[in-house]
């Protein structure tokens, strides 16, 4: 794992300069790979943690393996892809916060604290 983290970290400058569309395509491929290798990932994670794939007493642990790995990654990737795709369609502008309004000349007003 440390080697993988170091390799990913070494690519940070390359990622920063990558065109938005390329980032989107790479993240879509990561999502496809996550889905494709779901069973293998789950099996190895269960094995690594000593969790039985068939013992009913390990049901919660199996759910934990899936929800704290592939499901979490998939959810994060879908959210990131949604934001990047929005940016790609709107000249690089990110989606506005839900509680905001845009005024003339693209000025934006955002409510930070609720009125009390």
C-alpha positions as CSV (number, residue, x, y, z in Angstrom):
1,X,0.0,0.0,0.0
2,X,2.8,2.6,0.8
3,X,4.2,2.0,-2.7
4,X,0.8,2.6,-4.3
5,X,0.2,5.8,-2.3
6,X,3.7,7.1,-3.2
7,X,3.0,6.4,-6.9
8,X,-0.3,8.2,-6.8
9,X,1.2,11.1,-5.0
10,X,4.0,11.3,-7.6
11,X,1.3,11.9,-10.2
12,X,-0.2,15.0,-8.6
13,X,1.4,17.5,-10.9
14,X,0.4,15.5,-13.9
15,X,-3.2,15.3,-12.7
16,X,-3.3,19.1,-12.1
17,X,-2.4,19.8,-15.7
18,X,-4.6,17.1,-17.3
19,X,-7.5,18.4,-19.3
20,X,-10.9,18.1,-17.6
21,X,-12.2,15.6,-20.2
22,X,-9.2,13.3,-19.6
23,X,-9.8,13.4,-15.9
24,X,-13.5,12.5,-16.4
25,X,-12.5,9.5,-18.6
26,X,-9.9,8.3,-16.1
27,X,-12.4,8.5,-13.3
28,X,-15.0,6.6,-15.3
29,X,-12.4,3.9,-16.0
30,X,-11.6,3.7,-12.2
31,X,-15.4,3.3,-11.6
32,X,-15.7,0.6,-14.3
33,X,-12.7,-1.3,-12.8
34,X,-14.2,-1.0,-9.3
35,X,-17.4,-2.6,-10.5
36,X,-15.5,-5.2,-12.6
37,X,-13.3,-6.3,-9.8
38,X,-15.9,-6.1,-7.0
39,X,-16.0,-9.8,-6.3
40,X,-12.3,-10.2,-6.3
41,X,-11.8,-7.1,-4.1
42,X,-14.5,-8.4,-1.7
43,X,-13.0,-11.9,-1.5
44,X,-9.5,-10.6,-0.8
45,X,-10.8,-8.1,1.8
46,X,-12.8,-10.9,3.6
47,X,-9.8,-13.2,3.5
48,X,-7.5,-10.5,4.8
49,X,-9.8,-9.7,7.7
50,X,-10.5,-13.4,8.5
51,X,-14.2,-13.0,7.7
52,X,-16.1,-16.1,6.5
53,X,-17.9,-15.6,3.2
54,X,-20.7,-18.0,4.2
55,X,-20.9,-18.0,8.0
56,X,-24.2,-16.2,8.9
57,X,-22.5,-14.8,12.1
58,X,-20.2,-12.8,9.9
59,X,-23.0,-11.0,8.0
60,X,-22.4,-7.6,9.5
61,X,-18.6,-7.9,8.9
62,X,-19.3,-8.8,5.2
63,X,-21.5,-5.7,4.8
64,X,-18.8,-3.6,6.5
65,X,-16.2,-4.8,3.9
66,X,-18.5,-3.8,1.0
67,X,-19.8,-0.5,2.3
68,X,-16.5,0.7,3.6
69,X,-14.6,0.0,0.4
70,X,-16.2,-0.4,-3.0
71,X,-19.5,1.3,-2.1
72,X,-17.8,4.2,-0.5
73,X,-15.4,4.6,-3.4
74,X,-18.2,4.3,-6.0
75,X,-20.2,6.9,-4.2
76,X,-17.3,9.3,-4.0
77,X,-16.4,8.7,-7.7
78,X,-20.0,9.3,-8.8
79,X,-20.1,12.6,-6.9
80,X,-16.7,13.7,-8.3
81,X,-17.7,12.8,-11.8
82,X,-21.0,14.7,-11.5
83,X,-19.1,17.8,-10.4
84,X,-16.5,17.5,-13.1
85,X,-19.1,16.9,-15.8
86,X,-20.9,20.0,-14.7
87,X,-17.7,22.0,-14.9
88,X,-17.0,20.7,-18.4
89,X,-20.5,21.9,-19.5
90,X,-20.1,25.3,-17.8
91,X,-16.7,26.7,-18.9
92,X,-15.0,25.2,-15.9
93,X,-17.4,26.7,-13.3
94,X,-18.3,24.3,-10.5
95,X,-21.9,23.8,-9.5
96,X,-23.2,26.5,-7.2
97,X,-24.1,25.6,-3.6
98,X,-27.8,24.8,-3.1
99,X,-28.5,27.9,-1.1
100,X,-27.2,30.5,-3.4
101,X,-28.4,32.9,-6.1
102,X,-26.6,34.5,-9.0
103,X,-26.9,38.2,-9.5
104,X,-25.9,40.4,-12.5
105,X,-22.3,40.0,-13.8
106,X,-22.0,36.4,-12.4
107,X,-21.9,37.6,-8.8
108,X,-23.1,35.0,-6.4
109,X,-24.8,35.4,-3.0
110,X,-24.5,32.5,-0.6
111,X,-26.3,32.2,2.7
112,X,-23.7,31.1,5.2
113,X,-25.6,31.2,8.5
114,X,-29.4,30.8,8.8
115,X,-31.4,33.7,10.1
116,X,-32.3,33.4,13.8
